[in-house]
Amino acid sequence: MNATQSIYAQRRARLASMLGAGGIAIIPTAPERPRNRDTDFIYRHDSYFYYLTGFTEPGAVLVLTAEGHSTLFCQPKDLEREIWDGYRLGPAAAPAALGVDDAQSSAVLDAQLPRLLESRSCVWYPFATHAGLAARVEGWLNAVRARVRYGAMCPAQQSDACTLLDEMRLIKDEHELDIMRRASQISAQAHIRAMQRSARMLRAGQDVREYHLDAELLHAFREGGSQYPAYGSIVAAGANACVLHYRADAAPVRDGELVLIDAGCELDGYASDITRTFPANGKFTGPQRALYDLVLQSQVAAVEATKAGRRFNAPHDATVAVLAQGMLDLGLLDKNKLGTAQDVIEKRAYFQFYMHRTSHWLGMDVHDCGSYVEPGEVGNTSERKDPLSGETITNRPSRVLRPGMVLTIEPGIYVRPAEGVPEAFWNIGIRIEDDAVVTEGGCEVITRDVPVDADEIEALMRN
């Protein structure tokens, strides 16, 4: 077994040890999904399945017992289909290639699963993640029940495998972190290319569109060896940056406006996630620079708050504290009406300009799995009334950060035209996002190959 196979084998062994006596887990990969009449979207495996196998073909299911025995059901060899759709590993080659104990054709899955489920106490599978899976499990269990007169014992319990796998995936190992660092380097180069092309085309008097910058991102992702974007890239020029989930389109990139790019590649199953906001022509105006420096100051505070032993909410609280004071200082919020920064925070008045959270988990999925509540403190609840909606919200202690957790740090400000808001700031949207690995003494920011300092961005864009 080679080093990579050993990583997946260790993960399977760890999961098996948590299934309980007589437990069995069924983990399917993702199906192929049609894009239009007779073509599919580019295939992307299921993250849970890949985490345990490293296998990227569709039509596969992993079955794992509490004793640690692994069976892979995969597509059978089919030379005719392989001419059209590509090489298949096949059951005969799978054990040696993947390190699983056994492999069978997916064509016999429905016949074999009832036999594997016999005499098991609990069946684990991912709840609410695969359409129709629960019904298939029920069908396999019904086939077991049909044999009870012949001594078959049917599992009496069903449990959500996500509860175990989410906790495993939340702490990244060195193999995962190495891939995520490389994905971040590729994505950083993509942002640099987009920044430089924007300024270069404007200096040449050319018509610049959002899709020109999107093209730079896609080129850099693939040139760096990434398989595809980790998510639909946001390339938002001017006022479009105030739309949080805007998609790259055909809007003009104008001299004197800002561009917000939120884009990252996926490399070997792991995502990166970077946002940079830059002047289209390479030079910030006074109002743009004032808001940009405020967002960057809030990110610095959030990075400093990200370390083992602190809570997941700590970066967000640090961000909001800086933004609230800055919004008052710059006149975005009226201190005569609202009072101090603490008043702004308590009234959530900052929400007009900053309406999302500062962080989310990052890993195989862009918004990666893992609870945001500390597991041992779920029952410690308190209630508060939201000052904006009036809704009663239940608070639970947020997650304690531990080494190996990876999260984004992404403060922002989005200023839509509104009464009482200085016109110089209208239609400016700014977000700065980096990816951070929690360490004992702080965090490792792995996405800084593309600069965040305004002076450094301007220097970069002069090239």
N, C-alpha and C positions, 0 to 999 in steps of 0.2 A: 504494500500500500504506500503510495507516494505521499508527500507532505500535504498536498491539497486534499486528497481523498481522506487523509487523517483528520483534517479540520471538520469535514462534514460528518465523518464517523463519530467523532467526539460529541458533536451536537446531537446526533441521533441517540447516542448513549445517554447523554444528559436528559433528553426528553423522556426516554424510556424509563429512567430511574424515577421520574415523577408521575408516571401513569398509575401507580398503585398496583397491588397484587391482582393479577388477572386482567389488567388494563390492555387496551389495544387502541392505536391511533390510526386514523385514515386521513391522509393529507393529499388532496388533489392539486394539480397545477391548473392554470387558467385555461379556458377554452380559446380557440381561435374565434375572432369576432368579425362579421362581415362589414365591409366599408360601404360597398354598393352592390350592384347586381351580382357580379361573379368574382369580386376580389375582396380579400380580407385586409384589415389593418395589419401593419407590421406586427408580428407576434411578439408578445411580452409575457414571460412566465409569471406564475404566482410567486409572490415574495416568500411566503412561508415554506412552500414546497422547495424553492431554490435554496433557501437557507439550510435545508436539511439534506439536499442532494447535489447541488451544483449542476443540475440537469436542466437544459433549456428547451427540450422538445415539447410540443403540445401532446395532449392525449395521454397523460401519465398520471399515476396515483401511487403514493408511497403508503405502505401499510407497515406499522411498527408495533411490536409487542413489548410488554413490560419487561420481558426477559432480554430485550435488545435485538431480537431477530427482525431484520428488515427485508421486505419484499417490494420490489418495484414492478408495477404493471406499466408497460410502455407499448408504443406502436410496434407491431411486428414488421420485420423486413418485408419490403414490397418493391421489387426492382422496377416495376412499371411506374408506380407512384413516385419513386425516388428520381426517375428521369425528369418528372415535372416539378416536384416540390422540394427535392434535395435529399441528401443522405439521411438515413435513419440509423440510430445506434443498434436497435433491436435487442430482444431479451437475451440472446446468447452472449453478446459482448458486454452487456450492462454490468454484471458483477465485477469483472476485471477493470472496466473503465471507471466505474463510480464507487466501487468498494461496498456495494450492497451485498447482502447474503444470498439473495435469490432474485430472479427476474422472470416474469411471465408476460405473455401477450395481453394487451388491454382487451382483446376480444373475449378473453375468458374471465374478465373481472367479475361480472354478475354471477357466474357459476362458482367462482372461488371464494368470494367474500363471505357468503353464509358459512362455509366450512371454517374459514379463519375466525369468524365471530363466535362459533360454538364454544361453550364452556368459558367464555370470557365474562368478567364481572362488570366492566364498564367500557363503553366505546367512546373515544374522544375524536372529535372532528371540528373544524372551524365553523362556528355558528355564524349565520347571516353574512357569509362572504361568497358563497357559491350557489347561484340560483339552482334549485332542484336537488341539492345534495341531501338535505334533510329527508326528502321524500325517498331518495335512493337508499339511504340508510334504513329507513322504515321498511322498504321492500326487502332488503337483505335480512333484517331482523325477522320479518314475517316468514321468510324461508327457513330460518332457524326454528321458529315456533312451530312450524309444520312438522318438525322432526322430534318434538318433545316426547312423543310416545315411544320413540326409539332411543331415548336417553339423552337427547340433546339438551343442553342448558343455554338459555338465552340471556344475554347481558341485561341486567336490571336497571342500569344507569347509563345516561348519556351526559357527557360533559364537553364544555367548550375548550378545544385545544388552544384557542387564541390566548386564553388566560395564562397558559404556561409559556407559549412561544413569545408572547409580547414581552414578558419579563426577560426572557433569554436575549431577545433581539435588542432590548433597550441598552444593554452594556456591550459596546463593540470590542471585539478582540483586535489584536495587532494586524491580522490579515485584513480585516474590514477597514481599519483606519488607514492602512497603506493604500488601499484602493480609493478611499474617499479623499485622501490627500492628492492623489494623481488626478482624480476627477476635478478637484478644485483648481489644480494648475491648468488643466485644459480649459476650464470655464473662464478662468482669469484672463488667459490669452484671448479668448473670444471677445470678452468685454473690451480689452485693449484695442483690438482690431476695429470694433464698432465705433469706439470713441474717435480713433484716428481717422477713420474713413469719413465720419460726419464732418469733422473740421476740414479735411482735405478737399472734399467735394464742394463745401461752401466757399472755401478760398478760391477754388477754380470757377466759381460762378455757376455750378451745376445744380440741377433740380434734385434735391435729396428727399427721399421718401422713407417712411418707416421700414418698408420691405428691403431697402438697400442695406440697412443696418442688421436686419434679421438675417439676411443672406450671409453677412460676415460671421454671425454667430454659428449658423449651420455649417459653414465651411470649416471654421476652426474646430468645432466639435468633432467632425468626421476626420479631419486631418490629424487630430490628436489621438485618434483611435477609439473615441467614444462610439457606442452603438447608435444612440439617438438622444434627442433632448429629454431631460428628466420630466419636463412638463412643457406646455405651450408657452413659448417665450413671450414676455411682455416687452414691447418696444413702443413707448408712449411719448409722443412729441407734444410739447406745449401743454394745453389744458387737458389732453388725454391722460396725463400723468395723475390727474385727480380721480381717475377711475381705477379702482384697486386691481381689478382683474381684466384690464384692457388687454386685447391681443394685438400683436403686430399687424398693421393694416397698410393702407396706402396714403395716410395723411402726410402732408409735407412737413419736413424738418426745417424750421425757419431760423435764420440768423437772429440771435438775440433771445431765443427761447431755450428752455432746458429740455433734455431728453432723459427719461427714466427707462432703464433696461433691467428687467428682472428675468434672468435666464441662467440655466445651468445644464450641464450634460449628465447623462447616465453612463457610467463606465462599469462593465462587468456586474451589473445588477445594483449599483449604488449611485445615489443621486448627489449632486452638488446643487447649491442654491445661492446665487449671488445677485444682489441688486446694486447698481450704481446709477447716480444721477449726475449729469454733466451738462455744461453749456454746449449747445450744438456747434457753435463757432469756436469753442475752446477758451472762452473768456467769460467769467461770471459777471453779471451786473451787480450793483450794490445791494438791491433787495434780495436777489438770488443768493448772493454770498452770505448775507445775514441769516437767512433761513437755513442755508446749507450748513453753516458753521454751528448753528443751534442743534440741528439733527445729529451732526457728528459729535458734538459735545455730549449729547444724550447717549449716543452709542458707546462712547468712551466710558461713561459711568456704568452702563449696562455690562460691558466687558469686565470691568473691575469687580462687579457684583457676582460674576459667574465663577464659582469655584466650589470644590467639594465641600459638603457640609452646609452650604447655603440652600435656600429653597428655589424651586423653579420660578416662582413669582418674583424673586429678587431682581433680575435684570429688568423686568417690566416696571417694577416700582421705582427703580433707579432712573429709568428712562422718563417716566411720567413726571418725576420730581424736577428734572432738568427742563423738560419741555414746558411744564406749567409755568415755571418762573420766566422762561424765555418768551413765552406767548404774552405775558404781562409786560415784560421789558420792551418788546418790539411793537406793542400796541395791537396785536391780534386780538387780545382780550382786554377789556376795560377794567383796570384795577379799581377805579372809582365805583364800579358796579359790583365787582366780584370780590374784591379784597385781596388777600394774600395768595401765594401759591398753594398753601395748604387748603385754603377755601376753594380754589379752583379744583384741586384734587378731590375734595370731599363732595363737591357739587358735580363732579365729572364734566366741568365746563370745557376741558381740553378736548372732549370727544368730538366737538365740531371740526377739529383739525387733525385729530389723531384717534382713529376709530377701530384700530385693530390691536392685537396683542403684539408683544415684542419678540416672542420666541415660539418655536414649535420643534418637536423632535425631528431629526433628520437621519436617514439611513437608506435602507433598500427602497423605501417609499419616501417621497418628498415630505409629506406630512406623515412621519413614521409612526409606527405603533408604540404603545407604552402608555400606562396611566399617568395622568398629570397630578394625581392625588397620591400621597404617601400611603402605601398599602396598610401599614399597621395603624393608621390614624383615620381610616375611612369613617369610623363612627363618631369622630369628634366634630360635631357640626355646630354651626351658628347661623343665624339668619340676619339679613339686612335688606332694607328697602332701597332699590335702585333710585337715585335722585332724578334720573331722566325719564324712565318708563313707569316708575311706581311699582314695578314688579318685585315680589319677594324672592330673594335669591338665597339659596343654601350654600354656605361656605364650608369647605373642607380643607384641611391643611395641604398645601401643595407639596409636590415631590421634593424630597431631599436629593440634591445633586450629588452624584458619585462619579469617580474616575471612569472614563470610557463612555459616558453618555455624550451624545452629540446633539447640539441644538443650534438653531439660527438665532442671530441677534439683529433685529431689523426695525429700528425706529423710523418714523416718518412724520411728515407734515403735508397736508393736502388742503390748499386754500381755494375754495370756490368763491366766486363773487357773492358778497352778502353785505347787508347794511351794517355799518359800524366797523367793517374790515378795511384797513388801508388799501386803496386801489393798487398801490405799487406791488402788493403781494398777490393780487388776484391771479388765478389760473396757474399758480406754481404748485407742483407736486414733487416732493422729494422723499426718497427712501434710500437708506444705506443698509445693506444686508450682508452679513458675513456668517460663516459657519465656524462653530467653536467646539472643541473637544474638551470636556471637563477634565481637569487634572487636580492633583492634591493641593497644589499651591495657587491655582487659578484656572486659566483655560488657555488652550493653544488655538489661536485663530488661524485657520488653514487656508483662507481665501485672500490673503493680502498680497498676492502676486500682482493684483491690480490695485492701484492706490486708492485711498479714500480722502486724503488731505487735499483740500481745494487747490493749493499751490502746485502740488504734485500732479494733479489731474490736468491743470493748465499746461504745465511743462510737458507732460506726455502728449498732449494734443497739438503741440507746436511741431511735432515730428510728422 
